[in-house]
Amino acid sequence: MQALDIQSFSYDDRSGLLPGLLMALADGGGWVLDRRTLSARVMELRVEAQLRSIVELYGAIIAAGLELTRSSHVALTDLCTCRKNAANSIDLGQIVLLRLEISFLEDITLHSLLASGGAPA
């Protein structure tokens, strides 16, 4: 089983984003195994999906309103390429585990970002 770490962020309120995200993940072919709060602004979802549905899952994550880091876009694009080049239905049935880390940035202002000296995501 492949495992992939995906970092994302959102400026939306957690209570507004999560119901739509969970529904989008299910509609995109994924199933949520675990949901944890890591801090007041960060949570983690562990999601499994078959390789055959990775394109739909990628689209669902974006459509739900999450912003991904560049490396997360690259990793998901690589999986989409693997799906496209899968030799047979057995390869398409492989399970992929995504560890989706979401940072909620609704309270961060430009002033607080500049004062901290770095980008949060």
C-alpha positions in Angstrom: 0.0 0.0 0.0 1.3 3.4 -1.0 1.2 6.2 1.7 1.2 9.8 0.8 1.4 12.9 3.0 -0.7 15.8 1.7 -0.5 19.3 3.3 -3.3 21.7 2.7 -4.8 24.8 4.2 -8.0 26.8 4.1 -9.2 30.2 5.0 -12.7 28.9 5.6 -14.1 28.1 9.0 -13.6 24.6 10.1 -17.2 23.9 10.8 -18.2 25.2 7.3 -15.5 23.2 5.5 -15.5 19.8 7.1 -19.0 18.5 6.2 -18.5 19.4 2.6 -15.0 17.9 2.5 -16.1 14.6 4.1 -18.9 14.3 1.6 -16.6 15.2 -1.3 -14.0 12.6 -0.2 -16.7 9.9 -0.1 -18.1 11.0 -3.5 -14.6 11.0 -4.9 -14.1 7.3 -4.0 -12.3 7.7 -0.7 -13.2 6.6 2.8 -12.0 8.3 5.9 -10.3 5.9 8.3 -9.4 8.4 11.1 -9.9 12.0 12.0 -7.7 13.7 14.6 -7.2 17.2 15.8 -3.5 18.0 16.1 -3.8 21.6 17.4 -6.3 24.4 17.6 -5.7 25.2 13.9 -4.5 21.8 12.4 -6.3 18.5 11.9 -5.5 15.3 10.1 -7.6 12.9 8.1 -6.4 9.5 7.0 -8.1 8.5 3.8 -7.9 5.4 1.7 -8.8 5.1 -1.9 -8.2 2.8 -4.8 -5.7 4.0 -7.4 -8.5 3.9 -10.0 -10.4 6.7 -8.2 -7.4 9.0 -7.5 -8.3 11.5 -10.2 -11.8 11.9 -8.8 -10.5 12.2 -5.2 -7.9 14.8 -6.2 -10.7 16.8 -7.9 -12.9 16.4 -4.8 -10.3 17.8 -2.5 -9.8 20.9 -4.6 -13.6 21.3 -5.2 -14.2 21.2 -1.4 -12.1 24.4 -1.0 -8.8 23.1 0.2 -5.6 24.8 -1.0 -2.7 22.4 -1.5 1.0 23.0 -1.2 3.1 22.7 -4.3 4.6 19.4 -3.2 1.2 18.0 -2.5 0.0 18.9 -6.0 3.1 17.2 -7.4 2.5 14.0 -5.3 -1.2 13.8 -6.4 -0.3 14.5 -10.0 2.3 11.6 -9.9 -0.4 9.3 -8.6 -2.7 10.4 -11.4 0.1 9.5 -13.9 0.5 6.1 -12.2 -3.3 5.6 -12.7 -3.1 6.5 -16.3 -0.3 4.1 -17.0 -1.6 1.2 -14.9 -1.2 -2.0 -16.9 -4.3 -3.8 -15.7 -7.3 -3.8 -13.3 -5.2 -5.3 -10.5 -2.9 -2.3 -10.6 -5.9 0.0 -10.5 -7.3 -1.8 -7.4 -4.2 -0.9 -5.4 -5.1 0.9 -2.2 -3.5 4.4 -1.6 -3.4 5.9 1.9 -3.5 9.7 2.1 -2.6 11.5 5.3 -4.3 14.8 4.7 -3.2 17.5 7.0 -5.4 20.6 7.0 -4.3 24.0 8.5 -7.1 26.4 9.2 -5.9 30.0 8.7 -9.0 32.0 9.3 -7.5 33.9 12.2 -4.2 34.7 10.4 -3.9 38.3 9.1 -1.2 39.8 6.9 0.2 41.6 9.9 0.5 38.5 12.0 2.1 36.6 9.1 4.7 39.4 8.6 5.4 39.6 12.3 6.1 35.8 12.5 8.6 36.1 9.6 7.4 33.1 7.6 4.5 31.5 5.8 2.3 29.1 7.8 1.9 26.6 4.9 
